[in-house]
Amino acid sequence: MVAEEVAEGHVGWPALKLFLAAFGGMWFWTVYMTGFILADVGALGQTYCVWARAYEVNKGHNDYLAVYGIVCGAGVIVFSSAYVIHVLGSVRASRRIHDQLIRSVLGAPLRWLDSTPIGRVIARFTQDIRAHSLPIDPVLTINSPIFTIPGAAIFVLGIWVGQIYIAAQLSVKREMSNARSPLFSHFGAALQGIISIRAYDAQVQFKNEALKRIDKYTRAARTFYNLNRWICIRMDALGGLFAAGLASYLVYYRTSVNASDTGFSLNMAVAFSGGIIWVSH
């Protein structure tokens, strides 16, 4: 039996090119990214329409409500369309890569099938195929231009922390995949040889071996989920520091900015921290 190979470093460009092309090529990505950019613009417009001047005398409330309704409706339509395109592209990519994998496995020589456990093949067709089915806001520079530099510094720190997270996550994820295959193989062998296991009273040995393989997989899985908590805590801390500093600046030093613009900027600052996490992932 040949030991399973574990890649090192970041995902190579050939693998990324195969993954991106399976979705539908340049046409798919152009339509998909345009749809989600327009959806983000719509969400930005919704936040801007809901302003904080509720106690001012203004006879045009109905007009603002109509504009807000139109923006919300357009945002829902654009986002739904982009999401449907994403789902269809994910299904298409999964089908194409699955077909290529099927052809590679069925066309492999018998020697490869003898030296490769069935559990390893099952892991490629299940968990790995399943993985295919998974903004910096300019308004901050308008109302608080002095915070452009701190915002850029926070973004750079976020990317730096994200690189540490990605370097650790890649190796842990590969260890998870490497530990999953023997587990599948063990259960498959137990099902095929259940009669012999019972005849030789080897249930305890098979159970102990299964527990050992489960423990090996659990160690890698626990580390993987702890890494997610690690990155979330640090990104939330960076985002909280940025939002708190911006709030203090707008409230105590830049008093010329009205309440609605201040609230809008703070809302975008909170979204800014979430954007850093998204970029890191």
N, C-alpha and C positions, 0 to 999 in steps of 0.2 A: 504494500500500500504506500503510495507516494504522499508525503506530508503536504498539507495545503500551503501554498505560497501566500505570503502577506506582503502587500505593497508598502512602500515607504514614501513619505513626503506627501505633497498635495496631489490632488487628482490631475492627471495629465490632460493635455489639450486634446489628444485623440478621443479619450473617453468623453470629455465635455462636448466635443464636436458631434460625436455619435448621439449623445443625449439631446442636444439642442436641435439637430437635424431631424430627429425622430418625431418631434412635435409638429413639424410641417414646414420647416425652412424659414426663410426671411419673411415671406408673406405673413405667416402666422405670428411671428414675433413683432412685426410692425403693427398689425391690427391689435394684438394683445396689449402691447405697451401703450399704444395710443389710447385704447379704451380705459386702462387703469390710470393713465395720466389725467384724462378728462374726468374720471370718477374722483380723483383726488382734488382736482380743481373745483368740482361740484361740492365736495365736502368742505373745502375751504370757503366757498361762497355761502354755504349753509351757516357756518360758524360766524361769518361776517354779518350775515343778515340778522342774526339773533344778537342784538347789541344790548348795552346796559343802560340806555336812556329811557327807562320805563316810566319815570316820574315827570318827564318833560311834557309840556302841552304841545301836542302835535295832532293835526287833523288827518294826517295821511296814514293812519295805522293800517287801514284796509289795503292800501297800495303795497305797503311793506309786507303784509301777510300774503298777498297775491304773489309778489316776487319770491318770497320764501317758499311758497308752495310749488311754484314753477321750478325753482332751483332744486328742491328736494325730489320732485318727480323726475326731472332730467337726470339727476344723480343716480336715482334708483335704476332707471332704464339703462344708463351707460354701464353702471357697475354690474348689473345682471347680465347684460350682453357680454361684457368682458369675462365674467365668471363662467358663463356657458362656453365661451371660446376656450377658456383654460381647461375646463373639464373635458371637452371634446379632444383638445390637443393631448391631454394626459392619457386618455383612453387610446388615442392613435399611437402615441409613443410607446405605451406599454405593450400594445399589440405588435408593433413592428420589432421592438427589441426582443419580445417573447418569441416571435417567429424566427428571428435570427439565432436565438439561443437554442430553440428546438432543432433547427437545421444543423447547428454545430454539434449538438449532443448526438443526434441520430446519425450524423455522418462521421462520428468519431470512430477510430479503430477499436476493435474488441480489447486490445491491450489496455487502452485508456479506461474503458469501462471496468475492467478487472482491477485496476489499480486505484480507481476513484470510488469512494464510498457513495452509496445511494443517498445518504443523508446530506452529503455535500451538494449533490445535484438538486435535491429537493429545496435546500436553502436558497440556491440561486433562483429557482423558479417561484419562490414564495416571498420571503422577506425582502430580497433585493429588488424584485420586480415591483413590489408594493411601494418602494421608495419613490417611484415615478409619479404616483398619484398624490405628492405633496406640493422721507423728503426734507431736504433742508428748506425751511420756509423763508422766503424773502421778506416777509412783513417784519421780521425781527430787525432787519437792517434799516427799516424805514422809521419805526418808532423808537428804536434804541440802537443807533449806529455804533455807539461805543462798545456794545456787546457783540459786535461782529468778530472781533479778535478772540475774546473768551469763548465764543461759540465754536470758532475754528479749532481752538486749543482743546475744547471738550471733545470735538469730533475726532481729532487726531488721537487723543488718549483712548477714546472708545475703540478706534480701529486697532490701536496697539494692544489693548486688552483682548479684542476680538481675535487677533492673530495668535496670541498665546492660547486662547480657548480652542481655536481651530486646529492648531498643531497638536494639542493634547487629545482633542475629540477624534481626529482622524485615526490615530493609532488605537484608541480605545474602541472605536466603532469596528475597526478591522479585527480586533481581538474578539469582539462580540460575535462577528460573523464566523470567525475561525472556531469559536467554542460552540456555536449553534449546530454545525454540521455533525460532529460526533454524537450530539444528543439525539438528533433525528435518526442517525444510523443505529444507535442503540435501541431506540423504540421500534424501529423497523425490524431489526434482528429479533427482538423479543416477540413481536407479533408473528413472524415467520416460524420461529422455533418454539412456540408456546408449548407444543406437545412434548418436545424433548426436555424443556425446562421443568415441566411438571413431573415427567417420568424420572428424572435424575434429582428431583427435589432441590433445584438450584434457584428457587425464587429469591432467597435471601441474598445470594451473590449478585443476581441481576439487579435487585433493588439497591444494594449498596453501590454498585457501579453507576446506576442511574443517578443516585444522590451525589456522587462525586462529580459527575458531568454537569449536573444542575448547579452545584456549588461553583464550579469553574465559570459557567456562563453567568451566574448571578453576580460574581465578583466584578466581571467586566460591565454588566448592565448597571450595577449600583454606581460604579465609578462614572459611567456615562451620564446618568441622571444627576449625580452630584456635580458634575461639570456644568450642567445646565443651570443648576442653582447658583453655582459660583459666578457664572457670567451674568445672570440676572441681578444678583445682589450688587455687583460692581457697576453695572450699567444703570441700575436704578439710583445708586448713590451719585454717579456722575450727573445723571439727568436731574436729580433733586437739587444738587448744588447749583447747577446752571439755572434752574427755574427759581430757586430761592434768591440767588444773586440778582437775577433779572427783576424779580418782584420788588426787592429792596431798592434797586436803582430807579424803577419807574414810580414807586410810591413816595420815596423820600428825596430824590434828587431831580428827577425830570417831571416836575409837577405840571408842566404845560400840556402833557398828554392827557386827554379826557379819559373817563372811566371805561367807555366802550373799547377804545383802542388798547388800553392797558389790559383789559380782560382778554381781548383777542390775542395780544402778544403772549400772554401767559398760557393761553390755551395752546398756541403753537409751540411754546417752549416745552410743554409737557409732551406734545407729539414728537418733538425733536429727539427726546431721549428714547422714545419707542422706535424711532427711525434708526437710531444707532444700533439697537439690538437686532433689528431686521437686517441691516447691512452685515452685521457680524455673522448672523446665521446664514 
